[in-house]
């Protein structure tokens, strides 16, 4: 089960409407690499709002509105879909409604 902060991150990321961003964060799951928490630490944004923290994470992963090519190429998206696809779908549907 995610922490309250992790749930806030996921809900904020869902606002961007990009499934891959959600899958990436779900794979990070609050660990100290790859996800929002790592970006926050690296950029010294610990005191920033959740919205600002997620925006920094999204900008770090994206280029021209899509996942940067180096991240996209090095990720097994099929595996992430198998593991986290249902959760990503639920989060995206919540945003739509």
N, C-alpha and C positions, 0 to 999 in steps of 0.2 A: 504494500500500500504506500502511495506517495505521501510525502509530508505536505502540510498546507502550502508551503512555499512552492514545492514542486508542482502541486495542482494549479497554483496561480500562474506559474510559468507556462504550463501546458495550455491553460485557458487563454492566456495572452497570445501565445504562439498560434493558436487556432484562428485568431482574428486575422492572421495573414493569409489564411486559406490555402496554404501550401502543405500538402501531405508529407513531403519529404522532411520539412522542418520539424514536424511533429514526430515522425519516425526517428529522426536523429536524436531529439531530446528524450524520447521514450527509451532509446537504447542507452543514453547516458544515465538516465534515472538517478539524478542527484549525485553521481560519482564525480570525482574531482578531475575529470578529463572530458573534453569534447562538448559538453553541454553548457547551459547558461551559467551554472555555478563556476565553471572554469573560466569562462569569458569574463564574468564579474570580477573574479580574483585577478586575472591577468591585467585588466584595465583599471583596477582600483575603484570599482563601482559599488562596493559593498553598501554604501549609504544611499545609493540611488533608488528611485522607485522601481517596482517590478516592471512597469512599462518601459522605463529607460534601460533596465538590465536586459530585458528581452529584445528591445530594439538593437542594442549592441551585439547581442548574440546573432540575431537575424542578419545584420549587416556583415558580420564576420563570415557567415556561411554563404551569403548570397553575392552574386555579381550579375548585374543586368536583370534582376528580378528572379533569377534561378540559382539553384545550388551551384557554387563554384565548381568548375570542371574537375579540379583535383580531388575534391571531396566526392563528387558524383562518381568518378571513375574508380575510386578506391573503396566504395561501399557496396556491400551485398544487399541491395534493396529488396530482393526476393526474400531473403532471410529476415530482414526487418519487418517486411509485410507479414510473414508467417508469425512472427513473435508479437508484433504490436499493431497489426493492421486493424483489428477490431476496435481497439482503444482509439486509434487515430480517427476511424470512421465515426465513432460516438462523439468525439470532441468536435469534429467538423460539423456534424449534424446539429449539435447544440448551438453552435454559432449561427448556423443558417436559420434556426427557429427563433 
